[in-house]
Amino acid sequence: MIRFLPLLLIVCLAGAIWSSGLAQNISLMRLMEGRDLLQGFVAERPLLTVSAFVGTYAAMVAMAFPVSPLLSLTSGFLFGPLLGTLLSVTGSTLGGAVLFLAACTGFSHLLSARLGARLQAFASGFREDASAYMLFLRVAIIFPSWFVNIGTGLIGIRLLTFLWTTALGILPVTLAFAFVGSGLEKALAAELAAWRACTAAGNGLCSLEIHPLALLQPELVFALIVLAGIALLSVILRRRWRAQG
């Protein structure tokens, strides 16, 4: 039962935060409403703000809340594109590692004893080319990050492989979000103007609900697809070389 304790703690904490309504309050509109206060914290207490941001990012990822794009935007908005990217990658990798280790500790031994022959072969093949597969999954964003964190923990890849492939794989899209966040006022100029006019008129139903993914340029999405294709192609070539050898 001790093996399940880390995962149980994560589930209980996530449930408490969700029921309190804190997770639902993380939105682009809340960021714009509190931007002056947040920027003041960064100017007055930079180290505390950096630590709090990384800790919050890691906690949100560990509890599988789908707020990574918004937090990456926030990092660029508050800390600039380069430092913001570094902090976001650090927080996301640490949070993913917590969920990875919790899944690995709680279920990997139990699952491995019950896998059929086909799933055993799949898990073995994934571990054999874990680096390329992980880079593909992180860059392509086909599955949610929490699914990858838990799934690779169950398969049993090495922690070091998980850490460096996660950090490297999420770097391109995180950098893109941080750059968009650093110029968020300009990127949302029209939407912000309409929102401010609405709030100035005393309308209590004003909202600024734009999904962070909608802010990415099509060229960037195409570049991510190409990078994901390269990672997957490397797996195919390596398997052919091993088969010929």
N, C-alpha and C positions, 0 to 999 in steps of 0.2 A: 504493500500500500504506500510505502514511503516514495516509491518511484513516481506515483501519480500526484504527489503533493505540489510540486512546482506548477504543473498544468492546472490543478485545482485552484491554486492561489490566483493564477492569471484569470481563470474563468470567473471567480468570485469578484475580483477587483474590477474586471470589465463589466460585469453585471451591475455592480454598485455605481460605477461612473455613468453607465447608460441610463440607469433608473433615476439618477440625480439630474439628468438633463445636460450635463457638462459637455458631453460629446456632440450633442445636437447644436450647441451654441458655437461650435467651431465652423465658421463660414466666412466667405469673402466679405459679406456685409459687416460682420462683427469686426473683421480686420480693419475695414475702412472707418468704422465708427470709433475704434480705439487706437487709430494710428498715431495720433499725437501723444497719447499716454505711453504707448509702447516705445516710440522713438525717444521719448524723454527718459525712460528706463535705460535704454541702450546708452544714451549719452552720460547718464549719472552713474550707473552701475554696470559697466560693460562686462566684467567677468561673471557677475551674478546672472546677468541676462543671458550670456552665452551658455552657462551651465544649465540654467533653467530651460532654455530652448532645446538643447541636446537631450536633456532628461525627459522633457515632454515628448519630443519626437520619438525617442526610444520606447517610452511607455505606450504611446499610441500604436506603434508598430507591433510591440509585443502583445498588446491586447487586440490586435487585428482590426482596429478602427481604420476605415478607408479614407484617411485624411492626408496621406503623404503628399499628393500634388499641391494641396493648399498650404501645407507646412513648408514645402520647398519654395513656393511663391513668397511666403512670409519671410523666409530666411533671406531671400534676395532683397526684399523690401526693407528689412531692418538692418542687415549687415553688409549689403552689397553682393554682387554676383559671385565673386571668388570665395570670400569667407563664408558666405551663405551656402554655397555648394559644399564646402568642406564640412560645415556643421551638419548639414542635412544628410550627407553621406555617412558621417559618423553616427548620428542618431539612428538612422534607418538600419545601418549594419548592426549596431549594438542591439536594437530592439528585435531585429530578425534573429540574431543569435540567441537571444533569450527564448523566443518561441521555438526555434530549432532545437535547442538543448532540452527544453521541456518535453517536446514531442519525442525526441530521441530517448530521453531517460524513462518516460512513462510507457511508451508503446512499442519501441523498436524490437525489443527482445520478444515481447508477446506476439507481435505481428509476424516476425520472421519465422516463428514456429508454425504459423498457420497459413503461410503463403503457398499457393499451388506452384507447380513446376513452371508454368508460363510467367507468373509474377516474380518468381525467384530469378528466372533468367533475365527478365526486364530490369530488376533491381541490380543484378550483377553487371549487366551491360551499362546501366546508368552510372554505377560507381566506377567502371573502367574508364569512361570518358566523361567523368563528372564535371571537369573544368569547362569543356566546350558546351555541354548541355546546360550548365548553370548560366553561362554567359548568354546563351540563346534565350533562356527563359527570362532573364533579367532585362535584356535589351528589347525583346519582342513584346513584353508585357501581355502575353496571351492569357496567363492566369493571374489572379490576384496575388500580391506578394505574400499574404498570410498562407495561401495554399502552397506556394513554393516553399516557404519556411517550414511548414509542418511536414509536407510531403518528403522533402529531402532529409529531414530529421528521421522520418520513419524508414526511409531507404537505407540510411546509415552512411552517408558520405562523411569525409573527414571535416572536422570543424575548421581547420585552416583553409581548406578548399572552399568551404562555404563562405568564410569571411572575405577572402580576396576576390572571389568571383562576384560576390554580392556588391562589394564596394566598387569594383571596376564596371560591372554590368549596369548599375543604376547611375553611374556618373554622367553619361550623355544626357539623359532625360532630366536628371536633377539639375545639371548645369543650365539646361534650357529653361526650366521653370524659374531658377534663380535669376537668370537674366531678364525674363519677363517680369518677375517680381520687382527687380531693381528699377524698372520703368513702369510700374503698375499704374501710377497716376496718368501717364500718357496713354497706356494701352486701354484704359477704361475711361478715357476723357468724356466721351459722349454719354456713357452709362452713368458716370459719376455726376455729370451735370444734371441729367434727368432725375437722378436720385436726390440730389441736394435741393432741386426745385420742388420736388414732391414733399420732402421733409419740411422745407421752409413754409410750404402752404399748410402745414399742420395735418397732413394726411397720415394717419396711423398705419396704413397698409402699405407703405413704401417698402420696396425690397430691392436688393442688388444680388440676384441669384444667377451667377454665371459660373458654369463648371470650369475649373482650371484647365482641363484638357482642351476646351474650346479656344484657349488663348494660344495654343501651339500652332506654328506655321505648318502648312502642308509639306514644305520642303524638309522640315525637321522630321516629320513623321516618315517620309520616304527614306531619309537617311537612317533612321532607326530600323526600318525594315531591311535595308541593305546590310547593316551591321549584324542583325539577327540572322540573315541568310548566310553571311560569311561564317558565323559561329557554327551554324548547322552544317554547312558544307565541309568544315574541317572535320566534323565527326564522320561524315560519309567517306571522305578521303582516307582518314586514318583507318577505318574499318576495311577499306579495300586494300590498303597497303599491308595490313596484318593478314588478310585472307590470302594475298599473293605470296607473302613471305612464309 
